[in-house]
Amino acid sequence: MLGVSRPERNEGPVSVTTTYTVNGMTCGHCASSVTEELSGVDGVTGVDVQLATGAVTVTSSRELTRDEVSAAVSEAGYELVG
C-alpha cells in the first residue's frame, strides 16, 4: 500500500503589506498624524511613511479595504491618491 504524503501547512499569522500614496504630507507632524490614524485601523501592525514621495506602506494581519485606509488618511487631514 502506498502512503500519502501531505505537505506541512503553516497556520501562522498572515502579513499583508500594501503601499499607498498620500497627498499633502510635508513634515514629521504630517507623518505622525497619518501613522497614528492608520495604526488605529483594526489589523494594522506597522506603518512606514516616506515624506519625499508620499508613499505610505501599511503592514497588516488582514487585507484592508481601500475605504478603511482612505477614511484613516482623511481623518488625519490628508488625501489618499488614486
Order of alpha helices (4+ residues) and beta strands (2+ residues): beta-alpha-beta-beta-alpha-beta
